[in-house]
Amino acid sequence: MTVEEADVEPRIEPSADVDDRAVIGAGTLVWHLAQVREHARIGSECVIGRGAYVGPGVVVGDRCKVQNHALVYEPAVLEDGAFVGPAVVFTNDHLPRAVNPDGTLKDGDDWEAVGVTVRTGASIGARAVCVAPVTIGAWAMVAAGAVVTRDVPDHALVVGVPARRVGWVGHAGAPLVAEGDDWRCPTTGRRYALRGTGEHEGLVVR
């Protein structure tokens, strides 16, 4: 295992399984029974919860939280400040099968992994499933138990199976209030404007 900025050592519980080829950032906490696979790269000041799984080559930015028993399969990418709730699952296979058509067991050369991308500050609620390949937009929020099958716009609040947008959220996570052509955060007072249309619709700070 490589430790970045070793003047602030990460804390790794003895029961955690962290591969020697993983990179762990300064100040990161890896809790009991978590597994971090080879070539995974975890940034600084992260929290990897009890029993969480971080797959080979997964990239996790700074100050992210991957909560208890979340399954982050490769080649997922989490940008800075992403939150992955308890028991969340990221898939990574378009056509999941244990065996090939001839009945032989599939191995790594028999399928092409596809990943989930979580943009800066976005949050995935407990037991949600993100079906790759999807992108969760910056500061978006996926409700607990949702099943995400298509990209989520920046600042969108999505719920249900399959997930659908029911509103917008600000940087603080609170639902935004419509005011004329703008949206306002009731917690911070920050204002947002709508940009784009259709699948490319999202909010930006005014």
C-alpha positions in Angstrom: 0.0 0.0 0.0 1.2 3.5 -0.9 0.5 6.3 1.6 0.3 9.8 0.2 1.5 12.8 2.3 2.8 10.5 5.0 3.0 13.3 7.5 -0.7 12.8 8.1 -1.0 9.0 8.3 -4.2 7.3 7.3 -5.9 5.1 9.9 -6.5 1.6 8.7 -8.2 -0.9 11.1 -6.4 -4.2 11.5 -9.4 -6.2 10.2 -9.5 -4.1 6.9 -8.0 -5.8 3.8 -6.1 -3.1 1.9 -4.1 -4.3 -1.0 -0.4 -3.4 -1.1 -0.9 -1.8 -4.5 -3.7 0.5 -3.4 -3.0 4.2 -2.8 -4.5 5.7 0.4 -4.5 9.5 0.9 -3.5 11.4 4.0 -5.9 11.4 6.9 -8.2 8.8 5.4 -10.0 6.3 7.7 -10.6 2.7 6.5 -12.8 0.9 9.0 -13.3 -2.7 10.1 -13.7 -5.4 7.5 -13.5 -3.0 4.5 -11.7 -4.2 1.4 -9.7 -2.0 -0.9 -8.5 -3.8 -4.0 -5.3 -3.5 -6.0 -4.6 -0.2 -7.8 -7.6 1.6 -6.2 -6.7 5.2 -5.4 -8.4 6.8 -2.4 -7.9 10.5 -1.8 -7.2 12.4 1.4 -9.6 12.8 4.4 -11.9 10.1 3.2 -14.0 7.6 5.2 -14.4 4.1 4.0 -17.0 2.4 6.2 -17.2 -1.0 7.8 -17.5 -3.8 5.3 -17.3 -1.5 2.3 -15.8 -2.8 -0.9 -13.7 -0.6 -3.3 -12.8 -2.5 -6.5 -9.6 -2.7 -8.5 -8.6 0.6 -10.0 -11.5 2.6 -8.5 -10.7 6.3 -8.1 -12.0 8.1 -5.0 -11.4 11.8 -4.7 -10.7 13.8 -1.5 -13.1 14.1 1.4 -15.5 11.4 0.2 -17.5 9.0 2.3 -18.2 5.4 1.4 -20.5 4.2 4.1 -20.9 0.7 5.6 -21.3 -2.2 3.2 -21.4 -0.1 0.1 -20.1 -2.0 -3.0 -18.2 0.3 -5.4 -17.2 -1.9 -8.3 -14.6 -1.0 -10.9 -14.2 1.2 -12.9 -16.2 3.6 -10.8 -15.0 7.2 -10.2 -16.0 9.4 -7.3 -15.0 13.0 -7.5 -14.2 15.2 -4.4 -16.8 15.3 -1.7 -19.0 12.5 -3.0 -21.2 10.5 -0.5 -22.1 6.9 -1.0 -24.6 5.7 1.6 -24.9 2.4 3.4 -25.4 -0.7 1.3 -25.3 1.2 -2.0 -24.4 -0.9 -5.1 -22.7 0.3 -8.2 -23.0 -2.3 -11.0 -20.3 -2.7 -13.7 -21.6 -5.1 -16.4 -24.0 -4.5 -19.3 -24.8 -8.2 -19.8 -24.1 -10.1 -16.5 -23.6 -13.8 -16.8 -21.6 -16.3 -14.8 -20.8 -18.4 -17.9 -20.2 -18.0 -21.6 -22.6 -19.4 -24.2 -20.6 -22.6 -24.3 -21.0 -23.1 -20.5 -17.4 -22.2 -19.5 -16.9 -19.9 -16.6 -16.5 -16.3 -17.5 -13.2 -14.6 -16.6 -11.9 -11.0 -16.9 -11.3 -11.3 -20.6 -14.9 -12.3 -21.4 -16.6 -9.1 -20.5 -16.1 -5.3 -20.6 -16.5 -3.4 -17.3 -18.5 -0.2 -17.4 -18.5 2.2 -14.5 -20.5 4.7 -12.5 -19.2 8.3 -12.2 -20.2 10.4 -9.2 -19.5 14.1 -9.7 -18.3 16.5 -7.1 -20.5 16.8 -3.9 -23.2 14.4 -5.1 -24.9 12.0 -2.6 -26.3 8.5 -3.1 -28.8 7.4 -0.5 -28.8 4.1 1.5 -29.5 1.0 -0.5 -29.7 2.8 -3.9 -28.5 0.9 -7.0 -26.7 2.8 -9.8 -26.8 0.7 -13.0 -23.6 1.4 -15.0 -22.8 3.3 -17.1 -24.5 6.3 -15.5 -23.2 9.7 -14.3 -24.5 11.3 -11.1 -24.2 15.1 -11.6 -22.4 17.5 -9.3 -24.3 18.1 -6.0 -27.2 15.9 -7.1 -29.0 13.7 -4.6 -30.2 10.1 -5.2 -32.9 9.1 -2.7 -32.6 6.0 -0.5 -33.7 2.8 -2.4 -33.7 4.4 -5.8 -32.5 2.6 -8.9 -30.6 4.9 -11.2 -30.7 3.8 -14.9 -29.9 7.0 -16.6 -27.7 10.1 -16.0 -28.7 12.4 -13.2 -28.3 16.2 -13.9 -26.3 18.5 -11.6 -28.3 19.4 -8.5 -31.2 17.1 -9.3 -33.1 15.2 -6.7 -34.2 11.8 -8.0 -36.3 9.1 -6.4 -38.0 5.8 -7.2 -37.6 2.7 -9.4 -36.5 3.7 -12.0 -35.2 7.0 -10.5 -36.9 10.1 -11.8 -36.3 13.8 -11.0 -38.8 15.3 -8.5 -36.9 18.5 -7.6 -33.6 20.3 -7.2 -31.2 20.5 -4.3 -28.5 23.0 -3.4 -25.0 22.6 -2.0 -26.4 22.1 1.5 -28.7 19.2 0.3 -31.9 21.0 1.0 -34.7 21.1 -1.6 -34.6 24.4 -3.5 -37.6 26.8 -3.6 -38.7 28.2 -7.0 -38.6 32.0 -7.1 -39.5 33.4 -10.6 -37.0 32.0 -13.0 -34.5 31.1 -10.3 -34.3 28.6 -7.4 -33.2 29.5 -3.9 -31.7 27.4 -1.1 -33.7 27.9 2.1 -30.6 27.0 4.1 -27.9 29.1 2.6 -29.8 31.7 0.6 -27.8 30.8 -2.5 -29.6 31.3 -5.8 -29.4 29.0 -8.8 -30.4 29.2 -12.5 -31.6 26.6 -14.9 -29.3 25.8 -17.8 -29.8 23.4 -20.7 -32.8 21.4 -21.8 -34.0 17.8 -21.7 -31.3 15.3 -20.7 -28.7 18.1 -20.5 -30.8 20.2 -18.1 -29.2 21.2 -14.8 -28.7 24.1 -12.3 -25.8 26.4 -11.9 -25.1 29.0 -9.2 -26.6 32.4 -10.1 
